[in-house]
Amino acid sequence: MAGRVEEFNDFRSRMNERILEIDNRPIKRFFGVDTLTYEPGALDAKTKEMLGLVSSMVLRCDDCVSYHIQQCREAGVTEAEMYDVFSVALVVGGSIVIPHLRRAVAFLDELNARESA
């Protein structure tokens, strides 16, 4: 049985491919800008991913939260740093962020379990 991480990654990849098959320049350009935004610049990629994670939690987008958790891990964000990011999201977003924090921690726990297996 596929876990949430696998389901998320499979769906995201499949749908991104489907969307980018469409001949629509604004959509393709937006995807390109999104990719470029997280490349190192004045801020390193790790910092940008942490900012993306806070923003996603405050905006309450679980798909975005899952994506940025994975990107944060790939950028070297530690477990302690991840919880600091979560705390910033809570302060900025308030108690409405708590359900997304629960799902974020569950997603992070699944990533940790996969990495240690």
N, CA, C and O atoms as a Tinker XYZ file with bonds, in Angstrom:
   468  protein
     1  N      0.841000   -1.181000    0.000000    73     2
     2  CA     0.000000    0.000000    0.000000    64     1     3
     3  C      0.887000    1.247000    0.000000    63     2     4     5
     4  O      1.776000    1.393000    0.839000    81     3
     5  N      0.634000    2.119000   -0.935000    73     3     6
     6  CA     1.422000    3.342000   -1.053000    64     5     7
     7  C      1.087000    4.292000    0.079000    63     6     8     9
     8  O     -0.073000    4.433000    0.465000    81     7
     9  N      2.104000    4.936000    0.601000    73     7    10
    10  CA     1.902000    5.924000    1.645000    64     9    11
    11  C      1.599000    7.283000    1.043000    63    10    12    13
    12  O      1.574000    7.459000   -0.175000    81    11
    13  N      1.375000    8.217000    1.915000    73    11    14
    14  CA     1.035000    9.574000    1.473000    64    13    15
    15  C      2.147000   10.205000    0.644000    63    14    16    17
    16  O      1.875000   10.910000   -0.327000    81    15
    17  N      3.390000    9.956000    1.022000    73    15    18
    18  CA     4.521000   10.533000    0.292000    64    17    19
    19  C      4.522000   10.024000   -1.148000    63    18    20    21
    20  O      4.636000   10.813000   -2.087000    81    19
    21  N      4.395000    8.707000   -1.324000    73    19    22
    22  CA     4.393000    8.138000   -2.675000    64    21    23
    23  C      3.193000    8.616000   -3.475000    63    22    24    25
    24  O      3.330000    8.975000   -4.644000    81    23
    25  N      2.026000    8.623000   -2.862000    73    23    26
    26  CA     0.824000    9.081000   -3.558000    64    25    27
    27  C      0.972000   10.533000   -3.999000    63    26    28    29
    28  O      0.632000   10.889000   -5.127000    81    27
    29  N      1.477000   11.355000   -3.107000    73    27    30
    30  CA     1.676000   12.772000   -3.434000    64    29    31
    31  C      2.645000   12.924000   -4.600000    63    30    32    33
    32  O      2.350000   13.630000   -5.564000    81    31
    33  N      3.799000   12.268000   -4.518000    73    31    34
    34  CA     4.811000   12.404000   -5.562000    64    33    35
    35  C      4.323000   11.870000   -6.907000    63    34    36    37
    36  O      4.559000   12.487000   -7.946000    81    35
    37  N      3.643000   10.723000   -6.888000    73    35    38
    38  CA     3.128000   10.153000   -8.134000    64    37    39
    39  C      2.102000   11.072000   -8.783000    63    38    40    41
    40  O      2.175000   11.341000   -9.982000    81    39
    41  N      1.148000   11.553000   -7.994000    73    39    42
    42  CA     0.107000   12.427000   -8.531000    64    41    43
    43  C      0.718000   13.726000   -9.053000    63    42    44    45
    44  O      0.389000   14.177000  -10.150000    81    43
    45  N      1.600000   14.318000   -8.270000    73    43    46
    46  CA     2.223000   15.580000   -8.673000    64    45    47
    47  C      2.984000   15.427000   -9.982000    63    46    48    49
    48  O      2.832000   16.250000  -10.885000    81    47
    49  N      3.793000   14.393000  -10.095000    73    47    50
    50  CA     4.559000   14.162000  -11.326000    64    49    51
    51  C      3.651000   13.926000  -12.521000    63    50    52    53
    52  O      3.838000   14.511000  -13.588000    81    51
    53  N      2.673000   13.068000  -12.326000    73    51    54
    54  CA     1.755000   12.741000  -13.418000    64    53    55
    55  C      0.998000   13.984000  -13.901000    63    54    56    57
    56  O      0.898000   14.224000  -15.105000    81    55
    57  N      0.482000   14.750000  -12.986000    73    55    58
    58  CA    -0.306000   15.922000  -13.368000    64    57    59
    59  C      0.559000   17.056000  -13.914000    63    58    60    61
    60  O      0.130000   17.773000  -14.818000    81    59
    61  N      1.768000   17.229000  -13.382000    73    59    62
    62  CA     2.668000   18.231000  -13.952000    64    61    63
    63  C      2.983000   17.894000  -15.407000    63    62    64    65
    64  O      2.973000   18.775000  -16.266000    81    63
    65  N      3.264000   16.617000  -15.684000    73    63    66
    66  CA     3.507000   16.204000  -17.064000    64    65    67
    67  C      2.299000   16.499000  -17.942000    63    66    68    69
    68  O      2.438000   17.027000  -19.045000    81    67
    69  N      1.130000   16.159000  -17.453000    73    67    70
    70  CA    -0.103000   16.380000  -18.216000    64    69    71
    71  C     -0.314000   17.869000  -18.499000    63    70    72    73
    72  O     -0.623000   18.255000  -19.626000    81    71
    73  N     -0.148000   18.689000  -17.483000    73    71    74
    74  CA    -0.362000   20.130000  -17.635000    64    73    75
    75  C      0.658000   20.732000  -18.603000    63    74    76    77
    76  O      0.305000   21.567000  -19.436000    81    75
    77  N      1.911000   20.314000  -18.497000    73    75    78
    78  CA     2.952000   20.899000  -19.344000    64    77    79
    79  C      2.907000   20.383000  -20.780000    63    78    80    81
    80  O      3.589000   20.926000  -21.649000    81    79
    81  N      2.112000   19.341000  -21.042000    73    79    82
    82  CA     1.876000   18.894000  -22.425000    64    81    83
    83  C      1.031000   19.905000  -23.191000    63    82    84    85
    84  O      1.113000   19.998000  -24.415000    81    83
    85  N      0.224000   20.656000  -22.457000    73    83    86
    86  CA    -0.705000   21.600000  -23.061000    64    85    87
    87  C      0.077000   22.791000  -23.605000    63    86    88    89
    88  O      0.991000   23.297000  -22.952000    81    87
    89  N     -0.285000   23.227000  -24.789000    73    87    90
    90  CA     0.398000   24.358000  -25.419000    64    89    91
    91  C     -0.186000   25.665000  -24.875000    63    90    92    93
    92  O     -0.986000   26.329000  -25.535000    81    91
    93  N      0.235000   26.018000  -23.649000    73    91    94
    94  CA    -0.253000   27.236000  -23.010000    64    93    95
    95  C      0.945000   27.958000  -22.410000    63    94    96    97
    96  O      1.453000   27.576000  -21.357000    81    95
    97  N      1.384000   28.999000  -23.090000    73    95    98
    98  CA     2.592000   29.712000  -22.685000    64    97    99
    99  C      2.517000   30.303000  -21.282000    63    98   100   101
   100  O      3.492000   30.182000  -20.541000    81    99
   101  N      1.400000   30.948000  -20.866000    73    99   102
   102  CA     1.364000   31.492000  -19.503000    64   101   103
   103  C      1.547000   30.422000  -18.422000    63   102   104   105
   104  O      2.251000   30.648000  -17.438000    81   103
   105  N      0.916000   29.262000  -18.602000    73   103   106
   106  CA     1.085000   28.185000  -17.616000    64   105   107
   107  C      2.539000   27.736000  -17.579000    63   106   108   109
   108  O      3.122000   27.609000  -16.503000    81   107
   109  N      3.127000   27.496000  -18.745000    73   107   110
   110  CA     4.519000   27.042000  -18.790000    64   109   111
   111  C      5.460000   28.083000  -18.187000    63   110   112   113
   112  O      6.410000   27.737000  -17.484000    81   111
   113  N      5.193000   29.344000  -18.463000    73   111   114
   114  CA     6.054000   30.390000  -17.910000    64   113   115
   115  C      5.915000   30.484000  -16.391000    63   114   116   117
   116  O      6.901000   30.690000  -15.684000    81   115
   117  N      4.685000   30.332000  -15.894000    73   115   118
   118  CA     4.504000   30.369000  -14.446000    64   117   119
   119  C      5.268000   29.219000  -13.795000    63   118   120   121
   120  O      5.946000   29.424000  -12.788000    81   119
   121  N      5.169000   28.025000  -14.348000    73   119   122
   122  CA     5.924000   26.889000  -13.811000    64   121   123
   123  C      7.418000   27.197000  -13.836000    63   122   124   125
   124  O      8.136000   26.871000  -12.891000    81   123
   125  N      7.891000   27.828000  -14.923000    73   123   126
   126  CA     9.300000   28.191000  -15.023000    64   125   127
   127  C      9.718000   29.210000  -13.978000    63   126   128   129
   128  O     10.778000   29.078000  -13.366000    81   127
   129  N      8.890000   30.226000  -13.772000    73   127   130
   130  CA     9.188000   31.242000  -12.754000    64   129   131
   131  C      9.226000   30.601000  -11.367000    63   130   132   133
   132  O     10.084000   30.929000  -10.548000    81   131
   133  N      8.298000   29.692000  -11.115000    73   131   134
   134  CA     8.271000   28.993000   -9.830000    64   133   135
   135  C      9.589000   28.249000   -9.613000    63   134   136   137
   136  O     10.166000   28.317000   -8.528000    81   135
   137  N     10.057000   27.558000  -10.614000    73   135   138
   138  CA    11.322000   26.824000  -10.513000    64   137   139
   139  C     12.492000   27.782000  -10.283000    63   138   140   141
   140  O     13.333000   27.541000   -9.417000    81   139
   141  N     12.546000   28.859000  -11.052000    73   139   142
   142  CA    13.642000   29.825000  -10.932000    64   141   143
   143  C     13.673000   30.512000   -9.569000    63   142   144   145
   144  O     14.744000   30.831000   -9.052000    81   143
   145  N     12.503000   30.736000   -8.995000    73   143   146
   146  CA    12.416000   31.448000   -7.726000    64   145   147
   147  C     13.180000   30.744000   -6.610000    63   146   148   149
   148  O     13.733000   31.398000   -5.726000    81   147
   149  N     13.213000   29.431000   -6.646000    73   147   150
   150  CA    13.846000   28.679000   -5.565000    64   149   151
   151  C     15.311000   28.359000   -5.818000    63   150   152   153
   152  O     15.946000   27.672000   -5.017000    81   151
   153  N     15.854000   28.857000   -6.933000    73   151   154
   154  CA    17.285000   28.710000   -7.171000    64   153   155
   155  C     18.044000   29.698000   -6.288000    63   154   156   157
   156  O     17.506000   30.744000   -5.925000    81   155
   157  N     19.293000   29.372000   -5.940000    73   155   158
   158  CA    20.072000   30.288000   -5.107000    64   157   159
   159  C     20.232000   31.657000   -5.766000    63   158   160   161
   160  O     20.441000   31.766000   -6.974000    81   159
   161  N     20.132000   32.671000   -4.960000    73   159   162
   162  CA    20.340000   34.059000   -5.390000    64   161   163
   163  C     20.918000   34.791000   -4.204000    63   162   164   165
   164  O     21.880000   34.326000   -3.593000    81   163
   165  N     20.341000   35.936000   -3.867000    73   163   166
   166  CA    20.770000   36.642000   -2.651000    64   165   167
   167  C     20.504000   35.760000   -1.430000    63   166   168   169
   168  O     21.236000   35.809000   -0.442000    81   167
   169  N     19.435000   34.950000   -1.517000    73   167   170
   170  CA    19.150000   33.948000   -0.488000    64   169   171
   171  C     19.505000   32.574000   -1.041000    63   170   172   173
   172  O     19.317000   32.309000   -2.229000    81   171
   173  N     20.016000   31.705000   -0.182000    73   171   174
   174  CA    20.313000   30.355000   -0.651000    64   173   175
   175  C     19.017000   29.546000   -0.803000    63   174   176   177
   176  O     17.965000   29.933000   -0.292000    81   175
   177  N     19.114000   28.435000   -1.504000    73   175   178
   178  CA    17.938000   27.604000   -1.788000    64   177   179
   179  C     17.289000   27.087000   -0.496000    63   178   180   181
   180  O     16.065000   26.988000   -0.414000    81   179
   181  N     18.096000   26.763000    0.492000    73   179   182
   182  CA    17.568000   26.260000    1.765000    64   181   183
   183  C     16.661000   27.310000    2.415000    63   182   184   185
   184  O     15.554000   26.989000    2.848000    81   183
   185  N     17.117000   28.533000    2.482000    73   183   186
   186  CA    16.318000   29.606000    3.076000    64   185   187
   187  C     15.041000   29.823000    2.283000    63   186   188   189
   188  O     13.968000   29.988000    2.864000    81   187
   189  N     15.147000   29.824000    0.962000    73   187   190
   190  CA    13.969000   30.021000    0.123000    64   189   191
   191  C     12.940000   28.907000    0.342000    63   190   192   193
   192  O     11.739000   29.178000    0.376000    81   191
   193  N     13.389000   27.679000    0.488000    73   191   194
   194  CA    12.451000   26.571000    0.732000    64   193   195
   195  C     11.776000   26.712000    2.096000    63   194   196   197
   196  O     10.593000   26.406000    2.241000    81   195
   197  N     12.525000   27.172000    3.088000    73   195   198
   198  CA    11.912000   27.386000    4.407000    64   197   199
   199  C     10.866000   28.496000    4.321000    63   198   200   201
   200  O      9.805000   28.393000    4.937000    81   199
   201  N     11.154000   29.545000    3.571000    73   199   202
   202  CA    10.166000   30.615000    3.362000    64   201   203
   203  C      8.939000   30.073000    2.636000    63   202   204   205
   204  O      7.806000   30.417000    2.974000    81   203
   205  N      9.170000   29.237000    1.650000    73   203   206
   206  CA     8.062000   28.623000    0.921000    64   205   207
   207  C      7.203000   27.758000    1.826000    63   206   208   209
   208  O      5.980000   27.733000    1.694000    81   207
   209  N      7.844000   27.051000    2.746000    73   207   210
   210  CA     7.101000   26.202000    3.678000    64   209   211
   211  C      6.253000   27.041000    4.629000    63   210   212   213
   212  O      5.087000   26.721000    4.857000    81   211
   213  N      6.814000   28.097000    5.178000    73   211   214
   214  CA     6.030000   28.982000    6.050000    64   213   215
   215  C      4.837000   29.550000    5.281000    63   214   216   217
   216  O      3.705000   29.518000    5.764000    81   215
   217  N      5.098000   30.062000    4.096000    73   215   218
   218  CA     4.023000   30.646000    3.291000    64   217   219
   219  C      2.935000   29.626000    2.997000    63   218   220   221
   220  O      1.747000   29.937000    3.085000    81   219
   221  N      3.331000   28.427000    2.653000    73   219   222
   222  CA     2.361000   27.379000    2.325000    64   221   223
   223  C      1.504000   27.003000    3.521000    63   222   224   225
   224  O      0.307000   26.750000    3.387000    81   223
   225  N      2.129000   26.970000    4.692000    73   223   226
   226  CA     1.353000   26.646000    5.899000    64   225   227
   227  C      0.357000   27.755000    6.215000    63   226   228   229
   228  O     -0.798000   27.490000    6.547000    81   227
   229  N      0.813000   28.990000    6.109000    73   227   230
   230  CA    -0.064000   30.126000    6.406000    64   229   231
   231  C     -1.204000   30.212000    5.384000    63   230   232   233
   232  O     -2.334000   30.554000    5.730000    81   231
   233  N     -0.896000   29.899000    4.132000    73   231   234
   234  CA    -1.931000   29.915000    3.089000    64   233   235
   235  C     -2.773000   28.638000    3.096000    63   234   236   237
   236  O     -3.755000   28.533000    2.361000    81   235
   237  N     -2.391000   27.682000    3.917000    73   235   238
   238  CA    -3.146000   26.446000    4.146000    64   237   239
   239  C     -3.276000   25.579000    2.896000    63   238   240   241
   240  O     -4.359000   25.105000    2.551000    81   239
   241  N     -2.142000   25.387000    2.230000    73   239   242
   242  CA    -2.098000   24.523000    1.045000    64   241   243
   243  C     -1.315000   23.259000    1.386000    63   242   244   245
   244  O     -0.084000   23.265000    1.386000    81   243
   245  N     -2.037000   22.176000    1.677000    73   243   246
   246  CA    -1.374000   20.946000    2.090000    64   245   247
   247  C     -0.442000   20.375000    1.026000    63   246   248   249
   248  O      0.619000   19.848000    1.358000    81   247
   249  N     -0.823000   20.472000   -0.254000    73   247   250
   250  CA     0.077000   20.000000   -1.311000    64   249   251
   251  C      1.378000   20.792000   -1.300000    63   250   252   253
   252  O      2.463000   20.223000   -1.424000    81   251
   253  N      1.263000   22.104000   -1.150000    73   251   254
   254  CA     2.458000   22.956000   -1.118000    64   253   255
   255  C      3.299000   22.658000    0.119000    63   254   256   257
   256  O      4.528000   22.636000    0.048000    81   255
   257  N      2.645000   22.432000    1.243000    73   255   258
   258  CA     3.363000   22.093000    2.479000    64   257   259
   259  C      4.163000   20.810000    2.259000    63   258   260   261
   260  O      5.348000   20.748000    2.588000    81   259
   261  N      3.517000   19.792000    1.705000    73   259   262
   262  CA     4.206000   18.515000    1.461000    64   261   263
   263  C      5.395000   18.712000    0.528000    63   262   264   265
   264  O      6.485000   18.200000    0.785000    81   263
   265  N      5.183000   19.448000   -0.542000    73   263   266
   266  CA     6.255000   19.694000   -1.496000    64   265   267
   267  C      7.434000   20.397000   -0.818000    63   266   268   269
   268  O      8.581000   19.981000   -0.974000    81   267
   269  N      7.150000   21.455000   -0.073000    73   267   270
   270  CA     8.240000   22.216000    0.538000    64   269   271
   271  C      8.919000   21.453000    1.670000    63   270   272   273
   272  O     10.105000   21.667000    1.924000    81   271
   273  N      8.206000   20.579000    2.347000    73   271   274
   274  CA     8.867000   19.726000    3.348000    64   273   275
   275  C      9.916000   18.863000    2.662000    63   274   276   277
   276  O     11.044000   18.749000    3.141000    81   275
   277  N      9.545000   18.261000    1.546000    73   275   278
   278  CA    10.517000   17.438000    0.819000    64   277   279
   279  C     11.686000   18.268000    0.312000    63   278   280   281
   280  O     12.839000   17.849000    0.413000    81   279
   281  N     11.392000   19.444000   -0.232000    73   279   282
   282  CA    12.458000   20.300000   -0.744000    64   281   283
   283  C     13.358000   20.792000    0.385000    63   282   284   285
   284  O     14.574000   20.893000    0.218000    81   283
   285  N     12.758000   21.098000    1.532000    73   283   286
   286  CA    13.562000   21.502000    2.694000    64   285   287
   287  C     14.509000   20.381000    3.101000    63   286   288   289
   288  O     15.684000   20.623000    3.377000    81   287
   289  N     13.999000   19.167000    3.139000    73   287   290
   290  CA    14.851000   18.036000    3.512000    64   289   291
   291  C     15.998000   17.884000    2.526000    63   290   292   293
   292  O     17.144000   17.674000    2.924000    81   291
   293  N     15.688000   17.990000    1.227000    73   291   294
   294  CA    16.735000   17.873000    0.207000    64   293   295
   295  C     17.754000   19.006000    0.316000    63   294   296   297
   296  O     18.922000   18.826000   -0.028000    81   295
   297  N     17.316000   20.170000    0.792000    73   295   298
   298  CA    18.219000   21.318000    0.937000    64   297   299
   299  C     19.015000   21.256000    2.246000    63   298   300   301
   300  O     19.853000   22.120000    2.504000    81   299
   301  N     18.755000   20.242000    3.067000    73   299   302
   302  CA    19.530000   20.064000    4.290000    64   301   303
   303  C     18.919000   20.659000    5.539000    63   302   304   305
   304  O     19.614000   20.821000    6.542000    81   303
   305  N     17.641000   20.989000    5.509000    73   303   306
   306  CA    16.981000   21.521000    6.704000    64   305   307
   307  C     16.901000   20.402000    7.740000    63   306   308   309
   308  O     16.414000   19.308000    7.458000    81   307
   309  N     17.382000   20.697000    8.928000    73   307   310
   310  CA    17.387000   19.698000    9.999000    64   309   311
   311  C     16.000000   19.590000   10.642000    63   310   312   313
   312  O     15.117000   20.412000   10.395000    81   311
   313  N     15.837000   18.582000   11.451000    73   311   314
   314  CA    14.576000   18.394000   12.169000    64   313   315
   315  C     14.291000   19.601000   13.075000    63   314   316   317
   316  O     13.163000   20.093000   13.125000    81   315
   317  N     15.313000   20.068000   13.783000    73   315   318
   318  CA    15.132000   21.227000   14.667000    64   317   319
   319  C     14.758000   22.480000   13.863000    63   318   320   321
   320  O     13.886000   23.246000   14.275000    81   319
   321  N     15.410000   22.683000   12.731000    73   319   322
   322  CA    15.071000   23.823000   11.882000    64   321   323
   323  C     13.642000   23.711000   11.355000    63   322   324   325
   324  O     12.928000   24.708000   11.252000    81   323
   325  N     13.236000   22.490000   11.023000    73   323   326
   326  CA    11.880000   22.280000   10.512000    64   325   327
   327  C     10.853000   22.730000   11.547000    63   326   328   329
   328  O      9.865000   23.379000   11.204000    81   327
   329  N     11.082000   22.389000   12.799000    73   327   330
   330  CA    10.130000   22.789000   13.840000    64   329   331
   331  C     10.186000   24.295000   14.116000    63   330   332   333
   332  O      9.184000   24.883000   14.525000    81   331
   333  N     11.323000   24.914000   13.900000    73   331   334
   334  CA    11.370000   26.384000   13.964000    64   333   335
   335  C     10.535000   26.992000   12.842000    63   334   336   337
   336  O      9.824000   27.973000   13.057000    81   335
   337  N     10.619000   26.417000   11.661000    73   335   338
   338  CA     9.804000   26.878000   10.535000    64   337   339
   339  C      8.325000   26.735000   10.893000    63   338   340   341
   340  O      7.534000   27.650000   10.668000    81   339
   341  N      7.959000   25.579000   11.450000    73   339   342
   342  CA     6.565000   25.351000   11.849000    64   341   343
   343  C      6.114000   26.398000   12.865000    63   342   344   345
   344  O      4.985000   26.885000   12.799000    81   343
   345  N      6.996000   26.744000   13.803000    73   343   346
   346  CA     6.609000   27.716000   14.831000    64   345   347
   347  C      6.399000   29.108000   14.229000    63   346   348   349
   348  O      5.505000   29.838000   14.657000    81   347
   349  N      7.215000   29.478000   13.241000    73   347   350
   350  CA     7.012000   30.764000   12.568000    64   349   351
   351  C      5.662000   30.760000   11.855000    63   350   352   353
   352  O      4.923000   31.743000   11.918000    81   351
   353  N      5.343000   29.672000   11.185000    73   351   354
   354  CA     4.055000   29.571000   10.484000    64   353   355
   355  C      2.890000   29.704000   11.464000    63   354   356   357
   356  O      1.890000   30.351000   11.152000    81   355
   357  N      3.010000   29.104000   12.630000    73   355   358
   358  CA     1.951000   29.213000   13.639000    64   357   359
   359  C      1.781000   30.644000   14.128000    63   358   360   361
   360  O      0.657000   31.126000   14.271000    81   359
   361  N      2.885000   31.319000   14.381000    73   359   362
   362  CA     2.804000   32.694000   14.874000    64   361   363
   363  C      2.212000   33.608000   13.805000    63   362   364   365
   364  O      1.376000   34.460000   14.106000    81   363
   365  N      2.641000   33.432000   12.575000    73   363   366
   366  CA     2.147000   34.279000   11.487000    64   365   367
   367  C      0.692000   33.957000   11.156000    63   366   368   369
   368  O     -0.126000   34.857000   10.966000    81   367
   369  N      0.380000   32.668000   11.089000    73   367   370
   370  CA    -0.951000   32.257000   10.637000    64   369   371
   371  C     -1.976000   32.053000   11.728000    63   370   372   373
   372  O     -3.177000   32.084000   11.458000    81   371
   373  N     -1.537000   31.847000   12.940000    73   371   374
   374  CA    -2.471000   31.626000   14.032000    64   373   375
   375  C     -2.964000   30.187000   14.121000    63   374   376   377
   376  O     -2.438000   29.292000   13.460000    81   375
   377  N     -3.974000   29.983000   14.942000    73   375   378
   378  CA    -4.448000   28.634000   15.240000    64   377   379
   379  C     -5.038000   27.916000   14.031000    63   378   380   381
   380  O     -5.137000   26.689000   14.039000    81   379
   381  N     -5.429000   28.648000   12.996000    73   379   382
   382  CA    -5.960000   28.012000   11.789000    64   381   383
   383  C     -4.899000   27.135000   11.125000    63   382   384   385
   384  O     -5.232000   26.258000   10.329000    81   383
   385  N     -3.635000   27.364000   11.444000    73   383   386
   386  CA    -2.534000   26.592000   10.867000    64   385   387
   387  C     -2.382000   25.227000   11.559000    63   386   388   389
   388  O     -1.750000   24.329000   11.001000    81   387
   389  N     -2.940000   25.059000   12.740000    73   387   390
   390  CA    -2.740000   23.821000   13.507000    64   389   391
   391  C     -3.111000   22.559000   12.726000    63   390   392   393
   392  O     -2.332000   21.606000   12.757000    81   391
   393  N     -4.256000   22.489000   12.024000    73   391   394
   394  CA    -4.539000   21.268000   11.264000    64   393   395
   395  C     -3.482000   20.975000   10.188000    63   394   396   397
   396  O     -3.182000   19.816000    9.901000    81   395
   397  N     -2.929000   22.029000    9.607000    73   395   398
   398  CA    -1.900000   21.863000    8.580000    64   397   399
   399  C     -0.574000   21.472000    9.222000    63   398   400   401
   400  O      0.230000   20.765000    8.614000    81   399
   401  N     -0.349000   21.927000   10.435000    73   399   402
   402  CA     0.823000   21.492000   11.193000    64   401   403
   403  C      0.736000   19.994000   11.467000    63   402   404   405
   404  O      1.729000   19.278000   11.337000    81   403
   405  N     -0.438000   19.526000   11.842000    73   403   406
   406  CA    -0.616000   18.084000   12.096000    64   405   407
   407  C     -0.259000   17.273000   10.849000    63   406   408   409
   408  O      0.490000   16.299000   10.925000    81   407
   409  N     -0.804000   17.687000    9.704000    73   407   410
   410  CA    -0.530000   16.953000    8.472000    64   409   411
   411  C      0.936000   17.099000    8.052000    63   410   412   413
   412  O      1.520000   16.171000    7.491000    81   411
   413  N      1.520000   18.257000    8.323000    73   411   414
   414  CA     2.937000   18.462000    8.005000    64   413   415
   415  C      3.815000   17.525000    8.825000    63   414   416   417
   416  O      4.737000   16.910000    8.290000    81   415
   417  N      3.534000   17.414000   10.110000    73   415   418
   418  CA     4.323000   16.528000   10.972000    64   417   419
   419  C      4.124000   15.070000   10.559000    63   418   420   421
   420  O      5.081000   14.295000   10.555000    81   419
   421  N      2.906000   14.692000   10.214000    73   419   422
   422  CA     2.655000   13.319000    9.756000    64   421   423
   423  C      3.440000   13.035000    8.470000    63   422   424   425
   424  O      4.012000   11.956000    8.318000    81   423
   425  N      3.468000   13.998000    7.551000    73   423   426
   426  CA     4.208000   13.845000    6.302000    64   425   427
   427  C      5.706000   13.741000    6.589000    63   426   428   429
   428  O      6.391000   12.890000    6.022000    81   427
   429  N      6.209000   14.600000    7.463000    73   427   430
   430  CA     7.617000   14.571000    7.848000    64   429   431
   431  C      7.964000   13.249000    8.517000    63   430   432   433
   432  O      9.016000   12.673000    8.239000    81   431
   433  N      7.092000   12.762000    9.395000    73   431   434
   434  CA     7.323000   11.466000   10.043000    64   433   435
   435  C      7.419000   10.337000    9.015000    63   434   436   437
   436  O      8.253000    9.441000    9.144000    81   435
   437  N      6.553000   10.389000    7.988000    73   435   438
   438  CA     6.606000    9.361000    6.952000    64   437   439
   439  C      7.909000    9.456000    6.160000    63   438   440   441
   440  O      8.514000    8.435000    5.833000    81   439
   441  N      8.340000   10.677000    5.854000    73   439   442
   442  CA     9.629000   10.845000    5.169000    64   441   443
   443  C     10.763000   10.279000    6.027000    63   442   444   445
   444  O     11.635000    9.571000    5.523000    81   443
   445  N     10.747000   10.592000    7.312000    73   443   446
   446  CA    11.783000   10.091000    8.216000    64   445   447
   447  C     11.790000    8.566000    8.257000    63   446   448   449
   448  O     12.853000    7.947000    8.232000    81   447
   449  N     10.609000    7.964000    8.320000    73   447   450
   450  CA    10.500000    6.504000    8.367000    64   449   451
   451  C     11.041000    5.882000    7.076000    63   450   452   453
   452  O     11.712000    4.850000    7.112000    81   451
   453  N     10.747000    6.511000    5.945000    73   451   454
   454  CA    11.248000    6.000000    4.660000    64   453   455
   455  C     12.762000    6.094000    4.581000    63   454   456   457
   456  O     13.426000    5.192000    4.069000    81   455
   457  N     13.306000    7.203000    5.097000    73   455   458
   458  CA    14.753000    7.407000    5.033000    64   457   459
   459  C     15.498000    6.456000    5.958000    63   458   460   461
   460  O     16.627000    6.064000    5.663000    81   459
   461  N     14.883000    6.083000    7.070000    73   459   462
   462  CA    15.571000    5.214000    8.021000    64   461   463
   463  C     15.333000    3.736000    7.727000    63   462   464   465
   464  O     15.916000    2.872000    8.382000    81   463
   465  N     14.478000    3.439000    6.745000    73   463   466
   466  CA    14.194000    2.028000    6.401000    64   465   467
   467  C     15.270000    1.454000    5.505000    63   466   468
   468  O     15.194000    0.288000    5.119000    81   467
